[in-house]
Amino acid sequence: MAYRESFYRYLMTQKDPDSNSEVAQFANNAQHDLAFPKQEQDYDKLSNYLELNAGYLPNMSIFDQAYRMYQDKMAY
């Protein structure tokens, strides 16, 4: 089975402090979340964590968008 990077590792490639992109802002803020499940790949586990702990995420549709981007990248 091929190696699949964690969602967090992918998300960190989207950081950009100068961007107004919602995904970039999510990445910028997640970088400072010390409890973020950094090894996780599972959508449901990530979603549950973010719903309960990520006050920096204005709405879950931003996570959904970022997760779709992650899935697309991992499909190759």
C-alpha positions in Angstrom: 0.0 0.0 0.0 1.3 3.4 -0.9 2.2 6.0 1.7 -0.6 8.5 2.3 0.4 11.7 4.1 -1.8 13.0 6.9 -4.4 15.7 6.4 -2.4 18.0 8.6 0.8 17.6 6.6 -1.2 18.3 3.4 -2.9 21.3 5.1 0.4 22.8 6.0 1.3 23.0 2.3 -1.7 25.4 2.0 -0.4 28.0 4.5 0.0 31.5 3.2 -0.1 34.5 5.6 -0.7 36.9 2.7 -3.7 35.0 1.3 -7.3 35.8 1.8 -8.2 32.2 0.8 -10.3 30.5 3.5 -8.3 27.3 3.2 -5.0 29.2 3.6 -6.4 30.9 6.7 -7.6 27.6 8.1 -4.0 26.2 7.5 -2.4 29.3 9.1 -4.6 28.9 12.2 -4.3 25.1 12.4 -0.5 25.5 12.6 -1.0 27.0 16.0 -3.4 24.3 17.3 -1.1 22.2 19.4 -3.8 19.5 19.9 -4.6 19.1 16.2 -4.6 15.4 15.3 -1.5 15.6 13.1 -1.3 12.0 12.0 -5.0 11.6 11.2 -6.4 10.9 7.7 -10.0 10.0 8.5 -12.6 12.5 7.6 -15.0 11.7 10.5 -12.3 11.9 13.2 -11.0 15.2 11.8 -14.4 16.6 11.5 -15.4 15.7 15.0 -12.2 17.2 16.4 -12.7 20.4 14.5 -16.4 20.8 15.4 -15.5 20.5 19.1 -12.1 22.3 19.3 -11.5 24.7 16.3 -12.9 28.0 17.3 -10.6 29.4 14.6 -12.6 27.7 11.8 -15.6 29.9 10.9 -17.5 27.1 9.3 -17.1 23.4 8.5 -17.5 24.0 4.7 -13.9 25.3 4.7 -12.7 22.0 6.2 -14.9 20.1 3.6 -13.2 22.0 0.8 -9.7 21.5 2.2 -10.4 17.7 2.7 -11.6 17.4 -0.9 -8.4 19.0 -2.1 -6.5 16.6 0.1 -8.4 13.6 -1.4 -7.7 14.8 -4.9 -4.0 15.1 -4.2 -3.8 11.7 -2.5 -5.6 10.1 -5.5 -2.4 10.3 -7.6 
